[in-house]
């Protein structure tokens, strides 16, 4: 019966409307849609989907609960393994993880696990009096969903992104006193500064963090570890029994091209931070940001698409995404590529900038773009791009956003001599997140390099268990 039920489609804002606002693109399932989609699940005795989830959510169980109409139970099932279900339901690459392992996907369309996860989370919030569009007040949910225990030993978490939040939640639930240190003025890490409002509304991030705060996790913002305190000072002077470093890998990477120092050339991190954390998307905001009319975005990942779609919403007439490989090699989610195309983003595949040209006032006016061809696969398994001699041409631009990756900020490495790092500055850890320095653990992008939200969360869970074993009873 399950295979005869068609996959349910969420309603979306029309492209011509959403390309000029920052409201969420896709709407939630209705209860009827959710139950129909849940009815497609075969309830496999050995579910591959669970193995595909980095935090091992009991997927068949929560889907069956949705099918039965017990939405509150479905949320509790998810929350037992995933402290950020409303976030993961929106931004996880389910097509390469849980949904990619779904048996139905072998001959047709997999169960929309991500959409069902979002439905369960949003429905639980609404039932607790916290509608998705409202300011967060998680007191009702936190009293029932997360029970704070009186803590004993103190644990410090550096960074409030998905890995840090997950580790903090796990340790708090185990009875430890957890303090999360965030360098910026708002907690949330990449969830707050990196992912645009139209993909992940910030009130959703805020309500998840408020739930942890209500359960006993302490948040200290505007606190740069490596400057205000070193890791050694946290351990020796501040009385923490262990430290978990989840500071991310948000240090921008440029390509070293002539003209990258011109006004109007941004790193994607800076651009998205101005849009998201500094609220440039709000009409009344006075955020300093160039609202270009001819915008070029360099890269082919989710960050590049986020920047391109944000630039379009800020008023750009034309946004071109320049990517050195073909669409088949793009690492971005297919859904995001599809949405970007609908919104008028132009894709210049097999292209790469080689220089930026400026005007008399030092602002970028053009990108010199070279055409590429694909050769043999490189170490990533994708075909290696090679330039075509003599193919360069000028592309008029007034804003360039470089989204070709990030790297680890060296601050913690440079102030923690005993901490082993790779030649690229990432912290060396074992499978549990243990570093070369006793009492110090690390996970997420600072250890793995840039990855997904859910993989960072998985690292946080593993490290929390290892920290609890190391420290002993709370």
Buried (B, 14 or more C-beta within 10 A) or exposed (E): EEEEEEBBEBEBBEBEEBBEEBEBBBEBBEEEBBBBBBBBBBEBEEBBBBEBBBBBBBBBBBBBBBBEEBBBBBBBBBBBBBBBBBBBBBBBBBBBBBBBBBBBBEEEEBBBBBBBBBBBBBBBBBBBEBEBEEEBBBEBBBBEBBEBBEBEBBBBBBBBBBBBBBBBBBBBBBBBBBBBBBBBEBBBBBBBBBBBBBBBBBBBBBBBBBBBBBBBBBBBEEBBBBEEBBBBEBBEEEEBBBBBBBBBBBBBBEEEBEBBEBBBBBBBBBBBBBBBBBBBBEEEEEEEBBEBBBBBBBBBBBBBBBBBBBBBBBEBEBBBBBBBBBBEBBBBBEBBBEBBBBBBBEBBBBBBBBBBBBEEEEBBBBBBBBBBEBEEEEEEEBBBBEBEEEEBEEBEBBBBBBBBBBBBBEBBBEBBEEBEBEEEBBBEBEEBBBBBBEBBBBBBBBBBBBBBBBBBBBBBBBBBBBBBEBBEEB
